[in-house]
Amino acid sequence: MMLTGSIKEKVDFYINVVARQAPFFYKIHKKNGVLGHYQIIGMVRERNESLLLGDTLDHLSQFVDAIVVFDDASTDDSVEIAMNHPAVIEVIQSKFWRKENRIWEEASNRKKLLSRARKYNPQWLFYCDADERFEGDIKNFLRNECPAEVDSIRISLFDAYITENDQEPYTKGEKLYNFRAMFGPERRDIIMLWRNKPNVVFNQKDGREPQNISKNQITKFTCQHYGKSLSIQQWEETCDYYISHFPKYRDKWKARKGKAIHHKSDFGRKLYAWSEVMSKSTKIN
């Protein structure tokens, strides 16, 4: 495994990511998954998401053949929800939640999730977060239409926002897809789908995307991201989480405290209905 960066970064990686892969740190809950039976496996990493996890798994199961869930030491009933869902074949339950080194801890979680999903030998892997909802005939495209030379697919993600006329909180049992009326035009094209090749890994701190992805990729499908818009309370909790655990983003999220209701996006641009947002999109990193 080749890693770039300083000696300190390499040491941090082995302490906070490689060492964290040991079985001691996790409890594996298996169901009746069959090796080699699934073409597309979805992967979800979550913590205390009982509010929306059932809908997340219902939604993701439209696009994949089976789901592996990483539970980051939840204190609610997220593990039970995941284990009881018919599409879930395995739940990786972290025994410990670490407040420190979250920038590395999330990389470690994704690495463990990928290694467990690979044991079922799928053709494709699909990583998403619990607060994301997708549009497009993803399963059919991967099975029947994707060109053989394409190794990965970027999905265009847009943030949903709470506005003056749309500020009721999300409640358990609701459909999250199309829950909010307005979205920012800022578009992140994120690698969420990739072929199951052994060189693809999660080795980068603060990295949503896997590493060692080839340049044979396309951008297709869209994603509604609700990380900023489930409720006013959730917005404030999100601000506090990034302020406390991610020094890189501390000042940005401090400035967002108390500003859950939006007239413009967090980047100062006009908000649009979902039907308009793709045509008005502005790509950002």
Backbone torsions as a table, in degrees:
resi	resn	phi	psi	omega
1	MET	NA	122.1	-178.4
2	MET	-100.3	126.7	178.1
3	LEU	-122.6	137.2	174.7
4	THR	-94.7	166.0	177.3
5	GLY	113.6	-179.3	-176.7
6	SER	-73.6	168.0	176.9
7	ILE	-60.6	-39.7	179.4
8	LYS	-60.7	-43.4	179.5
9	GLU	-63.2	-38.3	178.6
10	LYS	-66.5	-41.5	177.5
11	VAL	-63.9	-44.2	178.1
12	ASP	-59.0	-40.7	-179.7
13	PHE	-61.9	-47.5	-177.5
14	TYR	-68.8	-36.1	178.9
15	ILE	-71.4	-45.0	-169.9
16	ASN	-95.9	-13.9	-179.8
17	VAL	-119.8	-59.4	-177.1
18	VAL	-62.9	-49.1	-178.9
19	ALA	-62.7	-30.6	-178.5
20	ARG	-74.1	-6.2	178.9
21	GLN	-80.9	-8.5	-176.4
22	ALA	-61.3	143.0	-178.6
23	PRO	-56.7	-25.4	-179.8
24	PHE	-54.3	-32.0	-172.7
25	PHE	-84.0	-7.6	-170.6
26	TYR	-135.4	154.1	167.4
27	LYS	-115.9	126.2	-177.7
28	ILE	-100.1	120.9	176.7
29	HIS	-104.2	110.2	-179.8
30	LYS	-102.9	148.5	172.1
31	LYS	-111.4	-135.4	-175.9
32	ASN	-106.3	43.2	178.0
33	GLY	-66.8	141.3	-177.3
34	VAL	-112.0	123.0	-179.3
35	LEU	-60.3	133.8	176.4
36	GLY	75.4	6.4	-174.8
37	HIS	-90.2	-16.6	-170.7
38	TYR	-114.2	128.4	175.9
39	GLN	-77.9	-37.9	-174.8
40	ILE	-129.1	121.4	176.4
41	ILE	-114.1	127.9	175.1
42	GLY	-88.8	146.6	179.5
43	MET	-128.6	130.4	179.8
44	VAL	-129.3	131.8	173.5
45	ARG	-110.4	128.8	-175.4
46	GLU	-150.8	161.9	172.1
47	ARG	-145.9	125.2	177.1
48	ASN	51.6	50.3	-178.1
49	GLU	-107.8	30.4	-177.0
50	SER	-61.7	-25.3	178.6
51	LEU	-58.0	-42.6	-172.7
52	LEU	-125.1	-0.5	-172.4
53	LEU	-63.2	-38.9	178.4
54	GLY	-58.9	-44.2	178.1
55	ASP	-68.5	-35.9	177.2
56	THR	-58.6	-48.3	-177.4
57	LEU	-69.0	-37.2	174.5
58	ASP	-60.2	-45.0	-177.0
59	HIS	-66.8	-50.1	-176.8
60	LEU	-63.8	-32.1	-177.0
61	SER	-65.3	-15.8	174.6
62	GLN	-68.1	-24.6	-169.9
63	PHE	-109.3	-9.9	-175.3
64	VAL	-132.2	170.9	178.4
65	ASP	-93.6	-24.1	179.9
66	ALA	-162.6	163.5	-175.9
67	ILE	-132.5	137.9	170.0
68	VAL	-113.3	131.1	-176.1
69	VAL	-113.3	134.5	169.7
70	PHE	-103.8	119.8	177.5
71	ASP	-103.8	120.0	-174.8
72	ASP	-89.5	66.0	174.9
73	ALA	57.4	48.5	179.6
74	SER	-60.9	148.6	175.0
75	THR	-106.2	1.4	175.0
76	ASP	-104.3	-158.4	-176.4
77	ASP	-98.5	30.5	-179.2
78	SER	-59.8	-41.2	-179.2
79	VAL	-61.6	-44.1	-179.7
80	GLU	-64.1	-40.7	177.9
81	ILE	-60.8	-46.2	-179.7
82	ALA	-64.3	-45.6	-177.8
83	MET	-64.2	-28.7	-178.3
84	ASN	-87.3	-4.7	-178.7
85	HIS	-83.9	133.3	-174.9
86	PRO	-65.4	-22.2	-178.5
87	ALA	-85.1	-14.5	-176.0
88	VAL	-84.7	127.2	179.0
89	ILE	-105.9	-14.5	179.9
90	GLU	-161.5	142.7	173.0
91	VAL	-124.2	125.2	175.1
92	ILE	-97.9	113.6	-176.5
93	GLN	-105.7	113.2	176.1
94	SER	-69.4	134.1	-178.9
95	LYS	-80.7	-20.0	-174.6
96	PHE	-134.2	136.6	172.5
97	TRP	-107.2	123.0	-177.4
98	ARG	-104.5	122.9	177.5
99	LYS	-72.4	-31.0	-178.1
100	GLU	-84.8	159.4	175.3
101	ASN	55.6	37.7	-178.7
102	ARG	-62.6	-28.9	-179.3
103	ILE	-63.3	-30.7	174.8
104	TRP	-91.7	-33.9	-175.8
105	GLU	-60.7	-38.4	179.5
106	GLU	-67.3	-35.5	174.7
107	ALA	-64.5	-41.1	178.5
108	SER	-62.5	-42.7	179.4
109	ASN	-60.8	-46.3	-179.5
110	ARG	-64.6	-37.7	179.2
111	LYS	-62.6	-44.6	178.7
112	LYS	-64.6	-43.1	179.7
113	LEU	-60.0	-45.5	179.7
114	LEU	-63.8	-42.0	-177.8
115	SER	-64.6	-37.3	179.4
116	ARG	-72.5	-41.9	179.6
117	ALA	-61.8	-36.1	-178.3
118	ARG	-64.6	-23.8	-178.1
119	LYS	-63.3	-18.9	179.2
120	TYR	-91.5	1.4	173.6
121	ASN	54.9	51.6	176.7
122	PRO	-76.4	165.0	173.2
123	GLN	-82.5	-36.1	-178.0
124	TRP	-128.2	150.1	174.3
125	LEU	-122.8	140.2	-175.3
126	PHE	-131.4	107.2	179.4
127	TYR	-100.1	131.3	174.9
128	CYS	-146.0	166.1	174.0
129	ASP	-97.2	163.0	-174.1
130	ALA	-67.1	-21.4	-176.4
131	ASP	-100.5	24.6	-179.8
132	GLU	-115.6	140.9	179.5
133	ARG	-131.1	140.0	-166.7
134	PHE	-117.2	155.6	175.4
135	GLU	-126.9	138.5	176.2
136	GLY	127.2	156.9	-179.6
137	ASP	-86.1	67.1	-171.3
138	ILE	-64.5	-47.4	-176.1
139	LYS	-61.8	-46.8	-179.5
140	ASN	-63.9	-39.4	179.9
141	PHE	-62.4	-45.9	-178.3
142	LEU	-66.3	-38.0	-177.1
143	ARG	-76.5	-38.0	-166.5
144	ASN	-124.2	-19.0	-169.4
145	GLU	-122.6	-18.4	-174.7
146	CYS	-67.6	126.3	177.4
147	PRO	-57.8	143.0	-175.8
148	ALA	-60.9	-27.8	-177.2
149	GLU	-79.8	-11.3	-179.1
150	VAL	-81.4	123.5	-178.7
151	ASP	-101.4	-21.6	-178.1
152	SER	-154.2	160.3	-177.4
153	ILE	-131.6	128.1	172.4
154	ARG	-89.3	136.1	176.9
155	ILE	-110.7	135.4	-176.7
156	SER	-82.0	116.1	-175.6
157	LEU	-104.3	135.1	177.6
158	PHE	-127.6	139.5	179.2
159	ASP	-82.2	132.9	170.6
160	ALA	-87.0	151.4	-176.7
161	TYR	-131.3	147.8	168.8
162	ILE	-78.8	132.9	178.2
163	THR	-127.6	172.4	-176.9
164	GLU	-55.9	-39.2	-177.5
165	ASN	-93.2	7.5	-175.2
166	ASP	-152.7	74.2	-175.5
167	GLN	-128.6	9.6	175.8
168	GLU	-66.0	139.9	-178.6
169	PRO	-72.6	151.0	173.0
170	TYR	-67.2	137.9	178.7
171	THR	-119.5	150.4	-176.2
172	LYS	-58.1	135.1	179.7
173	GLY	98.1	-16.0	176.5
174	GLU	-74.5	158.3	170.3
175	LYS	-80.9	125.0	179.8
176	LEU	-79.8	-29.6	178.0
177	TYR	-58.3	126.8	-177.7
178	ASN	64.6	23.3	-179.3
179	PHE	-67.4	-40.7	178.0
180	ARG	-99.2	153.9	-176.4
181	ALA	-88.1	-28.5	-169.4
182	MET	-123.1	144.7	-176.6
183	PHE	-135.5	150.8	173.4
184	GLY	-78.1	151.4	-179.7
185	PRO	-79.0	-7.0	-178.4
186	GLU	-67.6	129.3	-173.9
187	ARG	-119.1	127.4	172.0
188	ARG	-110.5	119.6	177.5
189	ASP	-92.1	102.9	-168.8
190	ILE	-112.1	135.4	174.4
191	ILE	-70.0	109.5	178.0
192	MET	-117.4	-17.8	-179.3
193	LEU	-123.5	132.5	177.1
194	TRP	-153.3	153.1	176.9
195	ARG	-68.6	148.4	-176.9
196	ASN	-77.8	83.4	177.8
197	LYS	-111.5	138.4	-170.2
198	PRO	-64.3	-22.5	-177.6
199	ASN	-79.9	-13.4	-179.2
200	VAL	-78.1	126.5	-173.0
201	VAL	-142.2	166.6	166.6
202	PHE	-108.4	103.7	-177.8
203	ASN	-124.8	-1.7	-169.2
204	GLN	-108.7	129.5	177.4
205	LYS	-66.1	145.9	179.5
206	ASP	55.1	36.1	-175.5
207	GLY	-118.5	111.7	177.2
208	ARG	-70.6	-36.5	-176.1
209	GLU	-90.0	149.8	174.2
210	PRO	-72.8	164.5	179.3
211	GLN	-104.8	166.5	-179.8
212	ASN	67.5	28.5	174.7
213	ILE	-80.1	135.3	179.3
214	SER	-71.8	168.9	178.5
215	LYS	-81.0	1.9	178.7
216	ASN	-84.4	76.8	-174.8
217	GLN	-137.6	159.3	176.7
218	ILE	-132.4	164.1	173.5
219	THR	-110.4	124.5	-175.0
220	LYS	-158.3	149.2	178.5
221	PHE	76.8	164.7	-177.1
222	THR	-132.1	158.4	-176.0
223	CYS	-137.4	131.2	170.1
224	GLN	-93.8	123.3	-178.0
225	HIS	-107.9	123.0	-175.5
226	TYR	-107.1	19.5	-178.3
227	GLY	-64.2	-17.1	-179.9
228	LYS	-111.6	7.1	-165.0
229	SER	-144.4	17.8	176.4
230	LEU	-68.9	-40.0	179.8
231	SER	-168.2	166.0	175.7
232	ILE	-64.0	-41.1	178.5
233	GLN	-61.2	-43.8	179.7
234	GLN	-63.9	-36.6	176.3
235	TRP	-58.5	-47.7	-179.0
236	GLU	-64.5	-39.3	178.1
237	GLU	-65.1	-37.9	176.6
238	THR	-63.5	-44.7	176.5
239	CYS	-56.4	-48.2	-177.7
240	ASP	-63.4	-37.9	-179.6
241	TYR	-62.4	-47.8	-178.6
242	TYR	-70.7	-35.2	177.1
243	ILE	-62.1	-40.7	-174.4
244	SER	-79.3	-34.5	-166.9
245	HIS	-116.4	-11.1	-176.7
246	PHE	-130.1	85.1	-178.4
247	PRO	-53.5	-32.1	-179.6
248	LYS	-58.6	-33.2	-175.8
249	TYR	-108.7	7.0	-171.0
250	ARG	-57.7	-50.6	-175.7
251	ASP	-64.3	-39.0	179.9
252	LYS	-61.6	-43.9	-176.8
253	TRP	-79.3	-27.1	172.4
254	LYS	-60.9	-41.7	-179.4
255	ALA	-67.5	-19.1	-178.1
256	ARG	-91.2	-10.7	-179.6
257	LYS	-56.9	136.8	177.7
258	GLY	75.6	10.5	-175.5
259	LYS	-125.6	45.3	-178.0
260	ALA	-68.2	-35.4	-178.3
261	ILE	-84.6	125.3	-171.2
262	HIS	-113.4	141.9	168.0
263	HIS	-105.5	-25.9	174.5
264	LYS	-134.0	171.1	176.8
265	SER	-70.1	170.9	176.3
266	ASP	-64.5	-11.5	179.4
267	PHE	-104.3	8.3	174.3
268	GLY	83.0	16.5	-178.6
269	ARG	-105.2	160.5	178.0
270	LYS	-61.6	144.8	175.6
271	LEU	-90.1	152.2	-177.1
272	TYR	-134.6	155.3	170.1
273	ALA	-66.1	155.3	-177.4
274	TRP	-56.9	-36.6	-178.5
275	SER	-65.2	-19.7	-177.7
276	GLU	-101.8	-21.6	-162.1
277	VAL	-64.5	-35.8	-177.7
278	MET	-65.5	-39.5	-179.4
279	SER	-72.0	-19.5	-179.7
280	LYS	-102.7	8.0	-167.7
281	SER	-67.9	148.5	173.8
282	THR	-127.3	118.0	-176.4
283	LYS	-74.0	134.2	174.9
284	ILE	-128.9	166.8	178.9
285	ASN	-78.8	NA	NA
